[in-house]
Amino acid sequence: MSASRMFWSALAALSFPSAAIAADPLVMLPSVPFVPSASGGWTVTLGLGAAMKPSYPGADSWMLSPKPIISVRRAGSPERFKSMRDNPSFALIDYGGFRAGPVGTYKSARKAGDHDELRGLNDVKFTVEIGGFAEYYAFDWLRVRSEVRRGFGGHEGIVADFSADVIVPLNERISLSAGPRYTLTDAKYANTYFGISNSEALASGLPAYDAKGGSNAVGAGAQVRYKLNAQWELRGYVEYDKLLGSVADSPLVTFRGSTDQITYGLGVAYSFDVGVR
């Protein structure tokens, strides 16, 4: 299956309720609760975090990177859990415990000149990943989420992230959450960051390697959230991913990198209401 077909098939499966909505014209009426009306009030949460994360996929070194915090919900609606691992998204569908909509993120460039272990390898330009997300609250204390994104720029592959979080409120101000993670990628993504062409092999001293798509990583993450007041909150988090399969076997990882990928950071966010007529 081609990357484009894989992307659209995954999106269709990820957001199947939206297909049913489009097929039934009655569901398009503003009074139907599946799709929130643009009018009325909204609660917007904006913030910024700082994360220490691998310098590039498969790296054994870290870099400090900004992490945006963005969420929007209907004013007065119950506040939903949001992980620092979640990428910026907006729920076009919000019904019961199910939410779905567009999602996007930014992946910084990988420059060989910035790291000795990348000598001889090609640079990878920055990438914008755009796609869709779906999440479901099976219980108030359990959320499952998936994101499927397609890259534009440095890589043009498909990335699918799956996560589950158990949410434990300790009191009115502090809550803890933790759960498993899993990432799936296609061959275009894998080869961009983990493949080594014949010319790169000659220049770098690493053996040529053709990375395959499939399981990319499995791991776990945890987060603590502290509400200073009704508007301000602090978040701290840690995420661990273990590279798997073809990407873990890449010479770039086995000889010059690490299969253990750890990210940790802090964030602060502010929530406010916006009225729309």
Rosetta silent file (secondary structure, phi, psi, omega in degrees, C-alpha in Angstrom):
SEQUENCE: MSASRMFWSALAALSFPSAAIAADPLVMLPSVPFVPSASGGWTVTLGLGAAMKPSYPGADSWMLSPKPIISVRRAGSPERFKSMRDNPSFALIDYGGFRAGPVGTYKSARKAGDHDELRGLNDVKFTVEIGGFAEYYAFDWLRVRSEVRRGFGGHEGIVADFSADVIVPLNERISLSAGPRYTLTDAKYANTYFGISNSEALASGLPAYDAKGGSNAVGAGAQVRYKLNAQWELRGYVEYDKLLGSVADSPLVTFRGSTDQITYGLGVAYSFDVGVR
SCORE:     score description
SCORE:     0.000 S_00000001
   1 L     0.000  134.795 -179.829    0.000    0.000    0.000 S_00000001
   2 L   -69.712  161.908 -179.160    1.359    3.453   -0.890 S_00000001
   3 H   -61.504  -41.172 -178.008    2.046    6.040    1.820 S_00000001
   4 H   -65.680  -40.889  178.650   -0.798    8.268    0.649 S_00000001
   5 H   -67.393  -38.933  177.043   -3.309    5.389    0.680 S_00000001
   6 H   -60.359  -42.843 -178.312   -2.070    4.302    4.086 S_00000001
   7 H   -62.027  -52.039 -176.207   -2.516    7.860    5.399 S_00000001
   8 H   -70.245  -34.097  176.973   -6.071    8.361    4.162 S_00000001
   9 H   -64.987  -42.014  179.657   -7.147    4.845    5.152 S_00000001
  10 H   -65.807  -40.540  178.293   -5.807    5.391    8.654 S_00000001
  11 H   -63.798  -41.141  179.972   -7.536    8.749    8.937 S_00000001
  12 H   -63.330  -42.101  178.923  -10.828    7.274    7.785 S_00000001
  13 H   -68.965  -36.161 -176.799  -10.585    4.494   10.343 S_00000001
  14 H   -67.596  -36.753 -175.731   -9.465    6.899   13.065 S_00000001
  15 L  -118.493   44.801 -175.470  -12.410    9.264   12.593 S_00000001
  16 H   -57.811  -31.955  179.271  -15.135    6.876   11.409 S_00000001
  17 H   -61.754  -31.133 -179.404  -17.921    8.769   13.223 S_00000001
  18 H   -66.823  -31.578  177.726  -17.287   11.804   10.999 S_00000001
  19 H   -65.864  -39.772  178.334  -17.932    9.680    7.904 S_00000001
  20 H   -65.591  -36.092  179.347  -21.314    8.681    9.295 S_00000001
  21 H   -64.746  -44.371 -178.370  -22.096   12.305   10.014 S_00000001
  22 H   -65.021  -29.624 -177.401  -21.256   13.372    6.463 S_00000001
  23 H   -76.733  -19.319 -178.014  -23.459   10.601    5.075 S_00000001
  24 L  -113.211  107.651 -175.566  -26.535   11.769    6.980 S_00000001
  25 H   -62.609  -23.689 -179.777  -27.581   15.343    6.116 S_00000001
  26 H   -66.144  -29.947 -177.971  -29.680   15.582    9.270 S_00000001
  27 H   -71.235  -15.676 -179.176  -26.551   15.342   11.366 S_00000001
  28 H   -80.023   -6.805  179.207  -25.238   18.503    9.732 S_00000001
  29 L   -65.785  141.393 -176.099  -27.918   20.591   11.470 S_00000001
  30 L   -59.360  -24.482 -176.098  -26.402   22.990   14.049 S_00000001
  31 L   -76.402  -14.044 -178.892  -28.571   21.555   16.832 S_00000001
  32 L   -75.797  133.010 -169.793  -26.935   18.137   16.595 S_00000001
  33 L   -78.034   -5.901 -178.047  -24.309   17.779   19.358 S_00000001
  34 L   -60.493  -47.047 -176.634  -21.667   15.892   17.334 S_00000001
  35 L  -109.644  116.081 -178.730  -20.154   19.050   15.827 S_00000001
  36 L   -62.875  140.972  176.130  -19.921   22.074   18.158 S_00000001
  37 L   -69.826  147.259 -179.749  -21.403   25.314   16.871 S_00000001
  38 L   -74.101  -19.044 -178.634  -18.918   28.086   16.161 S_00000001
  39 L   -84.446  164.043  179.032  -21.086   30.588   18.061 S_00000001
  40 E    98.701 -162.013 -176.449  -21.123   31.005   21.828 S_00000001
  41 E  -103.141  149.760  179.255  -18.296   30.878   24.334 S_00000001
  42 E  -132.425  146.589  172.427  -15.078   28.889   24.295 S_00000001
  43 E  -103.677  119.665 -177.755  -12.419   28.184   26.900 S_00000001
  44 E  -108.720  132.606  175.614   -8.935   28.445   25.420 S_00000001
  45 E  -115.908  120.463  179.440   -5.834   27.102   27.148 S_00000001
  46 E  -125.479  140.414  178.632   -2.480   28.395   25.928 S_00000001
  47 E  -166.363 -178.845 -178.792    0.916   27.696   27.367 S_00000001
  48 E  -145.163  136.592  176.300    4.513   26.805   26.740 S_00000001
  49 E  -119.588  164.058  174.568    6.744   24.068   28.003 S_00000001
  50 E  -121.479  126.287 -175.036   10.464   23.370   27.840 S_00000001
  51 E  -124.421  137.542  167.379   11.506   19.793   27.100 S_00000001
  52 E   -93.909  119.703 -175.502   14.796   17.945   27.130 S_00000001
  53 E  -141.908  166.758  177.516   14.510   15.388   24.347 S_00000001
  54 E   -55.203  141.797 -176.164   16.738   13.389   21.979 S_00000001
  55 L   -60.581  -29.310  176.885   18.575   15.680   19.571 S_00000001
  56 L  -161.934  164.437 -179.170   17.103   13.717   16.644 S_00000001
  57 L   -56.760  122.753 -179.760   15.345   10.330   16.300 S_00000001
  58 L    91.169    1.002 -175.200   17.695    7.638   17.597 S_00000001
  59 L   -74.189  155.738  174.246   20.175   10.070   19.170 S_00000001
  60 L  -105.264   11.930  178.724   22.186    9.418   22.330 S_00000001
  61 L  -125.284  162.964 -176.195   22.325   13.157   23.055 S_00000001
  62 E  -116.725  159.136  173.605   19.708   15.645   24.231 S_00000001
  63 E  -140.352  151.943  176.672   18.542   19.096   23.216 S_00000001
  64 E   -88.568  128.742 -174.152   16.311   21.698   24.868 S_00000001
  65 E  -137.598  144.068  175.410   13.167   22.305   22.827 S_00000001
  66 E   -73.877  150.100  179.002    9.964   24.376   23.279 S_00000001
  67 E  -133.486  107.381 -179.196    6.690   22.489   23.689 S_00000001
  68 E   -71.426  148.809  173.732    3.448   24.404   22.974 S_00000001
  69 E  -119.134  114.664 -176.734    0.310   23.777   25.044 S_00000001
  70 E  -140.149  125.979  172.491   -2.886   24.458   23.083 S_00000001
  71 E  -152.865  150.203 -179.848   -6.447   23.282   23.710 S_00000001
  72 E  -136.122  133.999  176.250   -9.953   24.634   23.036 S_00000001
  73 E  -144.193  161.029  177.299  -13.255   23.479   24.516 S_00000001
  74 E   -62.554  130.394  179.237  -16.818   24.746   24.820 S_00000001
  75 L   -58.497  131.896 -179.707  -17.111   27.161   27.767 S_00000001
  76 L    91.158  -13.806  178.259  -18.812   25.446   30.681 S_00000001
  77 L   -78.025  155.769 -178.922  -18.094   21.944   29.357 S_00000001
  78 L   -58.693  137.553  177.442  -16.156   19.540   31.598 S_00000001
  79 L   -71.522  131.241 -177.957  -12.404   20.043   31.447 S_00000001
  80 L   -99.718  150.523  174.648  -10.721   17.096   29.761 S_00000001
  81 L   -62.576  141.261  175.643   -7.366   15.559   30.544 S_00000001
  82 L  -138.675  126.006  179.457   -4.548   16.599   28.220 S_00000001
  83 L   -87.990  149.118  174.711   -1.140   15.004   28.116 S_00000001
  84 L   -67.231  -15.909  176.084    2.018   16.943   27.335 S_00000001
  85 L   -76.195  -24.303  179.803    2.643   14.225   24.742 S_00000001
  86 L   -61.203  138.698  173.138   -0.477   15.308   22.837 S_00000001
  87 L   -87.567  157.819 -178.820    0.196   17.453   19.807 S_00000001
  88 L   -53.338  129.508 -175.479   -1.859   20.636   19.208 S_00000001
  89 E  -149.502  164.873  178.301   -5.353   19.612   18.126 S_00000001
  90 L  -139.449  127.848 -176.254   -8.935   20.842   17.855 S_00000001
  91 L   -83.984  104.670  172.503  -12.020   18.673   18.374 S_00000001
  92 L   -78.785  -25.572  176.894  -14.443   19.125   15.485 S_00000001
  93 E  -117.265  125.325 -179.204  -16.408   16.169   16.845 S_00000001
  94 E  -144.016   99.229 -175.342  -17.229   16.112   20.564 S_00000001
  95 E  -142.011  116.433 -177.151  -19.917   13.681   21.650 S_00000001
  96 L    61.825 -127.210  178.951  -20.070   11.929   24.979 S_00000001
  97 L   -92.595    6.363 -176.136  -16.649   10.535   25.708 S_00000001
  98 E  -106.668  134.863  176.433  -15.501   10.674   22.063 S_00000001
  99 E  -137.117  144.185  178.384  -13.550   13.548   20.498 S_00000001
 100 E  -156.336  155.464  179.115  -11.871   13.807   17.080 S_00000001
 101 E   168.346 -167.520 -178.779  -10.458   16.436   14.748 S_00000001
 102 E   -75.700  154.408  178.148   -7.302   17.797   13.114 S_00000001
 103 E  -144.785  152.729  178.713   -3.877   17.625   14.730 S_00000001
 104 E  -155.230  159.895  176.818   -0.454   18.953   13.785 S_00000001
 105 E  -157.063  171.751 -177.389    3.101   19.239   15.024 S_00000001
 106 E  -125.462  132.825  176.747    6.554   20.468   14.029 S_00000001
 107 E  -116.429  123.915 -175.633    9.750   18.403   13.880 S_00000001
 108 L   -68.379  161.621 -178.616   13.016   20.342   13.860 S_00000001
 109 L   -69.895  152.604  172.953   15.706   19.840   11.228 S_00000001
 110 E  -109.264  112.091 -176.731   18.514   17.313   11.623 S_00000001
 111 L  -110.313  122.102 -176.914   21.805   18.932   10.595 S_00000001
 112 H   -60.712  -32.335 -178.643   24.856   16.721   10.220 S_00000001
 113 H   -67.972  -14.616 -178.755   27.168   19.630   11.018 S_00000001
 114 H   -88.703  -10.517 -174.963   25.695   19.910   14.520 S_00000001
 115 L  -141.894  128.086 -179.940   26.615   16.370   15.616 S_00000001
 116 H   -60.930  -35.144 -176.851   29.834   14.398   15.138 S_00000001
 117 H   -70.492  -11.542  178.989   27.916   11.113   14.985 S_00000001
 118 H   -98.884    5.093 -176.835   26.046   12.363   11.873 S_00000001
 119 L   -56.158  132.909  179.710   29.195   13.118    9.879 S_00000001
 120 L    89.579  -11.071 -179.662   28.787   12.012    6.283 S_00000001
 121 L   -95.563  155.512 -179.938   24.977   11.778    6.476 S_00000001
 122 L   -72.577  149.487  171.563   22.546   14.034    4.658 S_00000001
 123 L   -69.756  152.418  173.024   20.724   16.845    6.445 S_00000001
 124 E  -119.053  120.727 -178.884   16.984   16.438    7.039 S_00000001
 125 L   -66.717  165.798  177.031   14.944   19.624    6.736 S_00000001
 126 L   -64.340  154.405 -175.359   12.316   20.590    9.294 S_00000001
 127 E  -128.635  138.200  168.146    8.978   18.828    8.933 S_00000001
 128 E  -105.115  123.221  179.197    5.377   19.855    9.524 S_00000001
 129 E  -105.763  126.029 -177.390    3.175   16.855   10.346 S_00000001
 130 E  -128.264  139.175  179.495   -0.568   17.227    9.751 S_00000001
 131 E  -173.911 -143.162 -177.918   -3.326   14.689   10.301 S_00000001
 132 E  -135.453  158.654  177.039   -6.161   13.711   12.593 S_00000001
 133 E  -130.685  158.518  171.284   -6.679   12.523   16.151 S_00000001
 134 E  -145.224  139.577  177.307   -9.330   10.577   18.018 S_00000001
 135 E  -142.256  152.358 -176.411   -9.654   10.005   21.734 S_00000001
 136 E  -141.179  132.078  176.587  -12.153    8.231   23.942 S_00000001
 137 E   -96.973   95.297  178.675  -12.830    8.398   27.668 S_00000001
 138 E   -63.955  -34.865  174.008  -13.877    4.877   28.556 S_00000001
 139 E  -142.175  169.894  177.261  -14.158    6.106   32.163 S_00000001
 140 L   -60.581  -25.907 -174.654  -13.485    9.439   33.858 S_00000001
 141 L  -103.359    5.138 -178.226  -10.114    8.030   34.880 S_00000001
 142 E  -136.525  120.798  175.830   -9.098    6.368   31.579 S_00000001
 143 E  -121.809  134.400  171.203   -8.390    8.032   28.230 S_00000001
 144 E  -115.167  143.316 -174.630   -7.181    6.356   25.043 S_00000001
 145 E  -144.306  145.931  173.114   -5.911    8.472   22.146 S_00000001
 146 E  -136.277  145.610  174.326   -4.522    7.983   18.656 S_00000001
 147 E  -130.041  135.952  173.227   -2.931   10.400   16.198 S_00000001
 148 E  -124.726  120.674 -174.517   -2.177    9.734   12.515 S_00000001
 149 E  -130.786  148.137  176.356   -0.015   12.370   10.821 S_00000001
 150 E  -114.620  132.909 -176.455    1.617   12.813    7.404 S_00000001
 151 E   -84.494  146.739  175.999    4.890   14.691    7.110 S_00000001
 152 E  -133.598  120.134  179.803    5.577   17.602    4.751 S_00000001
 153 E   120.443 -110.063 -177.143    9.120   18.860    4.283 S_00000001
 154 L   -62.086  -44.380  172.956   12.008   16.902    5.805 S_00000001
 155 L  -126.872  152.444 -179.066   10.136   13.615    5.756 S_00000001
 156 L  -124.714   33.458 -179.037    7.005   12.700    3.825 S_00000001
 157 L   -97.083 -172.110 -178.879    6.080    9.551    5.697 S_00000001
 158 E  -112.692  134.843  176.365    3.270    8.483    8.013 S_00000001
 159 E  -124.883  128.330  176.716    3.472    8.507   11.811 S_00000001
 160 E  -123.371  121.168  178.838    0.779    6.924   14.013 S_00000001
 161 E  -109.831  137.699  178.139    0.897    7.390   17.797 S_00000001
 162 E  -129.333  136.731 -178.362   -1.246    5.423   20.251 S_00000001
 163 E  -149.484  158.253  173.478   -1.488    6.075   23.995 S_00000001
 164 E  -139.713  140.962 -178.718   -3.559    5.330   27.071 S_00000001
 165 E  -134.711  130.703  169.948   -3.554    7.255   30.343 S_00000001
 166 E   -93.877  124.748 -174.822   -4.926    6.451   33.782 S_00000001
 167 E  -107.127  125.170 -176.635   -5.798    9.746   35.518 S_00000001
 168 E  -124.874  103.047  174.468   -5.675    9.915   39.326 S_00000001
 169 E   -73.204  125.433  177.377   -6.772   13.176   41.055 S_00000001
 170 L   -85.829  -34.799  174.169   -5.000   13.463   44.406 S_00000001
 171 L  -161.552 -165.185 -177.108   -6.998   16.538   45.452 S_00000001
 172 L   -67.591  -19.340 -175.539   -8.616   19.596   43.863 S_00000001
 173 L  -107.430  -33.057 -170.634   -5.250   20.926   42.703 S_00000001
 174 E  -114.902  134.398  173.429   -3.002   17.953   41.934 S_00000001
 175 E  -137.564  148.245  176.898   -3.541   15.051   39.552 S_00000001
 176 E  -116.416  151.960  175.952   -1.249   12.286   38.313 S_00000001
 177 E  -149.124  151.624  178.954   -1.477   10.316   35.068 S_00000001
 178 E  -164.874  155.792  178.419    0.490    7.516   33.441 S_00000001
 179 E   175.101  177.543 -177.120    0.159    4.874   30.751 S_00000001
 180 E   -81.544  161.113  179.275    1.620    2.968   27.793 S_00000001
 181 E  -135.738  151.336  176.150    2.739    4.348   24.403 S_00000001
 182 E  -153.113  136.859 -179.704    3.204    2.842   20.951 S_00000001
 183 E  -127.454  136.914  178.983    4.358    4.359   17.650 S_00000001
 184 E  -123.973  135.097  178.867    4.020    2.988   14.121 S_00000001
 185 E  -134.911  162.168  176.671    5.724    4.502   11.052 S_00000001
 186 L   -95.533 -179.737 -174.826    6.027    3.729    7.350 S_00000001
 187 H   -67.978  -32.911  179.824    9.188    3.133    5.305 S_00000001
 188 H   -61.362  -45.631  177.723    9.432    6.749    4.083 S_00000001
 189 H   -64.235  -48.788 -176.141    9.729    8.022    7.650 S_00000001
 190 H   -59.538  -43.346 -177.929   12.059    5.207    8.728 S_00000001
 191 H   -70.136  -31.388 -179.978   14.433    5.668    5.791 S_00000001
 192 H   -61.820  -43.274 -174.221   14.597    9.449    6.238 S_00000001
 193 H  -101.674  -21.258 -173.388   15.965    9.202    9.782 S_00000001
 194 H  -124.178  -11.988  177.524   17.415    5.688   10.000 S_00000001
 195 L   -80.099  154.367  178.990   18.334    4.640    6.450 S_00000001
 196 E  -133.386  114.852 -179.634   21.881    5.017    5.058 S_00000001
 197 L   -75.158  170.833  179.623   22.393    5.295    1.301 S_00000001
 198 H   -61.711  -41.324  179.892   25.478    3.991   -0.501 S_00000001
 199 H   -68.152  -37.583  177.565   26.915    7.498   -0.829 S_00000001
 200 H   -67.598  -35.432  178.292   26.264    8.221    2.857 S_00000001
 201 H   -62.183  -42.420  179.497   27.940    4.913    3.768 S_00000001
 202 H   -64.613  -39.165 -175.713   31.104    5.929    1.901 S_00000001
 203 H   -80.148  -28.142 -173.163   31.155    9.365    3.539 S_00000001
 204 H  -100.775  -22.692 -174.515   30.230    8.295    7.072 S_00000001
 205 L    85.795    0.183  176.318   31.940    4.925    7.492 S_00000001
 206 L   -90.887  151.984  177.193   28.650    3.303    8.448 S_00000001
 207 L   -70.245  147.836  176.076   27.268    0.357    6.453 S_00000001
 208 L   -61.758  146.234 -175.368   24.493    1.063    3.968 S_00000001
 209 E  -152.605  135.885  177.756   21.076    0.309    5.407 S_00000001
 210 L  -110.839  104.429 -177.665   17.493    0.278    4.126 S_00000001
 211 L   -77.933  143.397 -177.998   15.100    0.935    7.014 S_00000001
 212 L  -107.168  159.484  174.425   11.635   -0.611    6.871 S_00000001
 213 L   -79.582  167.720  179.479    8.271    0.586    8.101 S_00000001
 214 E   135.512 -151.445  179.405    6.421   -0.997   11.007 S_00000001
 215 E   -60.626  125.887 -178.626    6.708   -0.803   14.791 S_00000001
 216 E  -101.138  -44.838 -177.082    8.833    2.212   15.655 S_00000001
 217 E  -161.012  154.519  172.311    8.757    2.412   19.455 S_00000001
 218 E  -135.679  147.247 -178.187    6.983    1.243   22.588 S_00000001
 219 E  -174.907 -153.038 -177.844    7.147    2.890   25.982 S_00000001
 220 E  -154.975  159.089  179.054    5.362    4.694   28.780 S_00000001
 221 E  -144.465  158.309  178.706    4.778    8.198   30.056 S_00000001
 222 E  -144.476  152.294 -177.424    3.732    9.983   33.244 S_00000001
 223 E  -146.495  143.917  170.517    2.577   13.488   34.103 S_00000001
 224 E  -120.079  136.415 -178.017    1.822   15.559   37.202 S_00000001
 225 E  -124.794  131.640 -179.545   -0.476   18.570   36.955 S_00000001
 226 E  -126.274  119.358  179.333   -0.806   21.311   39.584 S_00000001
 227 E   -90.218  115.522  177.517   -3.533   23.980   39.358 S_00000001
 228 L   -70.845  -41.108  175.924   -2.400   27.240   40.888 S_00000001
 229 L  -160.416 -163.938 -176.252   -5.905   28.678   40.486 S_00000001
 230 L   -67.216  -21.593 -176.849   -8.809   28.555   38.016 S_00000001
 231 L  -104.626  -39.635 -171.022   -6.648   30.064   35.233 S_00000001
 232 E  -103.751  143.932  176.865   -3.043   29.001   35.811 S_00000001
 233 E  -148.675  155.018  175.584   -1.556   25.516   35.988 S_00000001
 234 E  -117.197  146.835  178.096    1.846   23.814   35.978 S_00000001
 235 E  -136.010  137.867  171.896    2.697   20.472   34.363 S_00000001
 236 E  -126.987  143.857 -174.775    5.708   18.210   34.664 S_00000001
 237 E  -153.855  161.021  173.660    6.169   15.063   32.611 S_00000001
 238 E  -143.302  139.078  179.211    8.487   12.289   31.462 S_00000001
 239 E  -131.060  136.038  177.538    8.177   10.015   28.410 S_00000001
 240 E  -124.605  129.783  177.015   10.208    6.910   27.611 S_00000001
 241 E  -127.107  134.482  175.578   10.305    5.198   24.206 S_00000001
 242 E  -106.642  115.890 -179.989   12.207    2.052   23.281 S_00000001
 243 E   -63.698  144.774 -174.312   13.015    1.889   19.565 S_00000001
 244 L  -127.001  165.374  166.058   11.919   -1.328   17.879 S_00000001
 245 H    55.778 -134.359 -173.065   12.402   -3.388   14.745 S_00000001
 246 H   -63.621  -38.883 -178.576   14.087   -1.948   11.692 S_00000001
 247 H   -69.268  -35.379  178.393   14.810    1.486   13.181 S_00000001
 248 H   -67.322  -28.247 -179.045   16.427   -0.079   16.266 S_00000001
 249 L   -86.760   -2.169  179.891   18.686   -2.160   13.986 S_00000001
 250 L   -61.634  137.462  176.906   19.917    0.860   12.012 S_00000001
 251 H   -57.984  -29.058  177.757   23.717    1.273   12.186 S_00000001
 252 H   -62.410  -33.825  179.330   23.132    4.904   13.137 S_00000001
 253 H   -83.897  -49.049 -174.044   21.443    3.659   16.319 S_00000001
 254 H   -68.185  -33.548 -177.528   23.532    0.567   17.097 S_00000001
 255 H   -98.544  -30.963 -172.372   26.932    2.238   16.535 S_00000001
 256 H  -131.546    2.577 -176.904   26.317    5.927   17.295 S_00000001
 257 L  -132.632 -148.319 -178.486   22.945    6.288   18.985 S_00000001
 258 L  -153.854  144.028  174.146   20.619    4.630   21.470 S_00000001
 259 L   -81.267  -12.564  178.878   17.356    2.697   21.418 S_00000001
 260 E   -91.824  114.373 -177.235   16.395    4.394   24.699 S_00000001
 261 E  -116.695  112.389 -175.070   14.663    7.685   23.958 S_00000001
 262 E  -117.630  134.489  175.422   13.771    9.806   27.010 S_00000001
 263 E  -129.021  134.604  174.641   11.961   13.146   27.086 S_00000001
 264 E  -145.438  154.341 -177.498   11.164   15.175   30.191 S_00000001
 265 E  -175.482 -178.680  179.538   10.047   18.712   30.804 S_00000001
 266 E  -130.214  153.751  177.909    7.919   21.359   32.479 S_00000001
 267 E  -149.393  154.284  175.292    5.118   23.543   31.206 S_00000001
 268 E  -130.006  140.391 -176.041    2.881   26.406   32.320 S_00000001
 269 E  -139.332  152.235  179.740   -0.549   27.188   30.860 S_00000001
 270 E  -128.243  133.418 -179.818   -3.244   29.851   31.183 S_00000001
 271 E  -110.972  139.425  179.636   -6.968   29.361   30.458 S_00000001
 272 E  -149.316  158.097 -179.203   -9.387   32.097   29.434 S_00000001
 273 E   -97.260  143.287  178.223  -12.856   32.410   27.901 S_00000001
 274 E  -128.587  128.975  178.567  -13.558   33.811   24.448 S_00000001
 275 E   -96.166  135.360  178.430  -17.035   34.786   23.235 S_00000001
 276 E  -125.504  128.746  179.225  -17.993   34.244   19.569 S_00000001
 277 L   -92.994    0.000    0.000  -21.187   35.623   18.048 S_00000001
